[in-house]
Amino acid sequence: MSIAERYQKVVAEVAEAAVAAGRAPEDVLLVAVSKTVGPEGVAEAIEGGARDFGENRPDQIVPKSAAFPEARWHFIGNIQSRRIPEIVASATLIHSLYQRRHAEKIDRAAAELSKVQDVLIEVNVSGEASKSGVAPTDAPDLVRAVAALPHVSVRGLMTMAPAGDAQAAREAFAGLAELAVQIRAQLPAEDAAVFTELSMGMSDDWREAVPLGATIVRVGRAIFSESYQE
């Protein structure tokens, strides 16, 4: 199958999973993680209907967002402080914010561009040392602090589940969804109204994430890799 065909296949599968979970297909956004392909791969995905793409490095999101301004670009990787102005200039949504100092720099960069930067707070629900993110117990305070910044809007939470363990993934996703409910209840009405996103689930575990409330799934290999096997 081509990239366009694989993208359409995943779109259909995500929609089917949403309906099976009693949700509307449009409740779950598929972000095509294009970090392993060049502009031609992005163009093929766009031909298949893709409009949201994820990148984990500034060196990739900057030129690709410039080449395809009609798409929405999601930054999903580790945030380097010195690259924040470039990320803010390119990203529709930053998924991987978990440090207050980075939030403050994002706020300043967004102010210079006269924009409000949408972000998600990354939470290390599983507690794995290899994963980034704020601890669940510290997430509410961080959300409130970031939401108070004038040029940053906290749209929800993001997590990565343990690899290769479907039950552990379900536990991580359920934990993130429960944490989001708790945080939303503590926010002022204006901030709570936009705190709606749960970015969780990738190629190997999005099927666990959708029934547990994922509003964004980040899928790369199942779309862009010819060798990917479910």
C-alpha positions in Angstrom: 0.0 0.0 0.0 1.0 3.6 -0.5 1.4 6.1 2.3 -2.0 7.7 1.2 -3.6 4.3 1.4 -2.1 3.4 4.7 -3.2 6.8 6.1 -6.8 6.2 4.9 -6.7 2.7 6.4 -5.7 4.0 9.8 -8.3 6.8 9.6 -11.0 4.2 9.0 -9.7 2.0 11.9 -9.6 4.9 14.3 -13.2 5.9 13.3 -14.4 2.3 13.8 -12.8 2.1 17.2 -14.4 5.4 18.2 -17.8 4.2 17.2 -17.3 0.9 19.0 -16.5 2.9 22.2 -19.7 4.9 21.8 -17.9 8.0 20.5 -18.2 10.0 17.3 -15.4 9.4 14.7 -14.6 13.2 14.7 -13.9 13.0 18.5 -10.5 11.5 17.8 -7.9 13.3 15.7 -5.3 11.3 13.9 -1.8 13.0 13.8 0.4 11.5 11.2 3.9 11.3 12.8 6.1 12.1 9.8 9.5 12.2 11.5 10.9 9.3 9.4 10.0 10.7 6.0 10.9 13.7 3.9 8.6 16.3 2.1 7.6 13.7 -0.5 6.2 11.4 2.2 4.3 14.3 3.7 2.9 15.2 0.3 1.7 11.6 -0.2 -0.1 11.7 3.2 -1.7 15.0 2.3 -3.0 13.3 -0.9 -4.6 10.7 1.3 -6.4 13.4 3.3 -3.9 14.0 6.2 -3.9 17.5 7.6 -2.2 17.1 11.0 1.4 16.0 11.2 3.7 15.4 14.2 7.4 16.0 14.4 9.9 15.6 17.3 12.7 17.8 16.1 12.9 21.5 15.3 15.2 20.6 12.3 12.2 18.8 10.8 9.2 20.8 11.9 10.6 24.1 10.7 11.2 23.3 7.0 8.2 21.0 6.7 5.8 23.5 8.2 7.2 26.1 5.8 6.8 23.7 2.8 3.2 22.7 3.8 1.6 25.7 5.5 -1.9 24.3 4.8 -1.2 21.5 7.3 -1.3 21.7 11.1 2.0 20.9 12.7 2.3 19.2 16.1 5.6 19.3 18.1 5.8 16.0 20.0 9.5 15.7 20.9 11.8 16.8 23.7 11.8 20.6 24.1 15.3 22.2 23.9 15.2 25.7 25.5 17.3 27.4 22.8 15.0 26.0 20.0 11.7 27.2 21.6 11.3 30.3 19.3 11.5 28.0 16.2 9.1 25.6 17.7 6.6 28.3 18.5 6.9 29.8 15.1 6.0 26.4 13.5 3.8 24.5 15.8 0.0 24.5 16.0 0.1 22.4 19.2 3.1 21.5 21.4 2.4 18.1 23.1 5.5 17.7 25.2 5.7 20.6 27.8 6.5 19.6 31.3 8.9 22.3 32.6 7.7 25.6 33.9 10.8 27.4 32.6 10.0 26.2 29.1 6.5 27.4 29.5 7.7 30.9 30.4 10.0 30.9 27.4 7.1 29.7 25.1 5.0 32.5 26.5 7.7 35.1 25.6 8.2 33.6 22.1 4.5 33.6 21.4 4.2 37.2 22.6 6.8 38.2 20.0 4.7 36.5 17.3 1.4 38.0 18.6 0.0 34.5 19.0 -1.3 32.3 21.8 0.5 29.0 21.8 -1.6 25.9 22.4 0.2 23.3 24.6 -0.4 20.0 26.3 1.3 19.1 29.5 3.2 15.8 29.3 2.6 13.5 32.3 4.7 10.5 33.1 1.8 8.4 34.3 3.7 5.1 34.2 6.6 6.5 36.3 9.2 4.9 34.0 12.6 6.6 34.4 13.1 6.4 30.6 10.1 8.6 29.9 9.8 12.4 30.2 7.0 14.3 31.8 5.8 15.7 35.1 4.7 13.4 37.8 0.9 13.1 38.1 1.0 14.6 41.6 2.7 17.7 40.3 0.6 18.1 37.2 -2.3 20.1 38.7 0.1 22.9 39.9 1.9 23.0 36.6 -1.3 23.2 34.6 -2.5 26.1 36.7 0.8 27.9 36.5 1.0 27.5 32.7 -2.6 28.4 32.2 -1.9 31.7 33.9 0.6 32.8 31.2 -1.1 35.2 28.8 0.3 33.8 25.6 -0.1 30.1 26.4 -3.3 28.0 26.4 -3.3 24.6 28.1 -5.5 22.4 26.0 -5.0 19.1 27.9 -2.6 16.4 28.7 -0.3 13.9 26.9 1.4 10.7 27.9 3.3 7.8 26.5 2.5 4.3 27.7 4.9 1.4 28.5 5.8 -0.3 25.3 4.7 -3.8 24.5 2.2 -4.3 27.3 -1.4 -3.7 26.5 -2.6 -3.9 30.1 0.0 -1.4 31.3 -1.0 0.9 28.4 -4.6 0.7 29.4 -3.7 1.6 33.0 -1.6 4.5 31.9 -4.3 5.9 29.6 -7.0 5.4 32.3 -4.8 7.2 34.7 -4.3 10.2 32.4 -8.0 10.4 31.7 -8.8 10.4 35.5 -6.1 13.0 36.1 -7.6 15.2 33.4 -11.0 15.1 35.1 -9.5 16.1 38.4 -7.5 19.0 37.0 -10.4 20.3 34.9 -12.6 20.4 38.1 -10.0 22.6 39.7 -9.5 25.1 36.9 -11.4 28.4 36.4 -14.3 28.1 34.0 -12.4 29.9 31.2 -9.4 27.5 31.4 -11.6 24.4 32.0 -13.5 25.1 28.8 -10.5 24.6 26.6 -8.9 21.9 28.7 -10.3 19.1 26.5 -7.5 17.1 24.9 -5.9 13.8 25.7 -3.0 13.0 23.4 -2.4 9.3 24.0 -1.8 6.2 21.9 0.6 5.5 19.1 0.9 2.8 16.3 1.1 -0.1 18.7 -1.4 1.1 21.4 -3.9 3.6 20.1 -6.5 0.8 20.2 -6.2 0.8 23.9 -6.3 4.6 24.1 -9.4 5.4 22.1 -11.9 3.6 24.4 -10.3 5.4 27.4 -10.9 8.9 26.0 -8.0 9.7 23.7 -8.9 12.8 21.6 -5.5 12.7 19.7 -3.6 9.6 18.6 -0.1 9.9 17.2 0.6 7.3 14.5 3.8 7.1 12.5 5.0 3.6 11.6 1.5 2.3 10.7 1.2 5.1 8.1 4.8 5.7 6.9 6.5 2.3 7.2 6.0 -0.3 4.5 7.3 -3.0 6.9 5.0 -2.2 9.8 3.1 -5.2 11.1 0.2 -4.9 13.6 
